């Protein structure tokens, strides 16, 4: 069956702000991908990111808003400088090749007096079914994919720490505990997998990401053209 080519449409955008004691303490800006058309595949893709949008705004209201309100009250109590918190969720296409579309979503949350906090989410979509692909799809059958990624992360981390990168003392155990097989995406250079901020390294290292180059024999395989 020949499927109609899927094209990106105008992005889904949402803006919200919340007040406490009559003062705007938190604003949120969300931009997420959408596809053109009304096919089952397009609707499935669009529903996923609409749900993500609603979930992120709920998270802002339930988690970030109380923190922002308390920060405002504490500053007002001592007439200290203060500015409203802000959350920005954006997206990008990290790779599109053949029947695969890789999307990365990054949220940056800024609160007065604190360094920015980042959250990342990614999906690799099979455009024929519009279902997410697990990373195992890019390795030979029966390969222990998680073990391969962990070995690569440990070898790369050892190299980085020798060059002065600030990883946790127990980074070997942290790499194993915090590895989530859903946290991956594709680029033209290879398969990237990442760890949440501060999970394995100091905050200054950002979201720790490893890029495993494509290998047509042992994997990860490049997406088909």
Helices and strands as residue ranges (DSSP letters): E 12-20, E 23-32, H 40-59, I 60-64, H 65-77, E 85-97, E 100-110, E 117-126, E 131-132, G 135-138, H 145-162, H 171-178, E 184-186, E 190-194, G 203-205, E 209-213
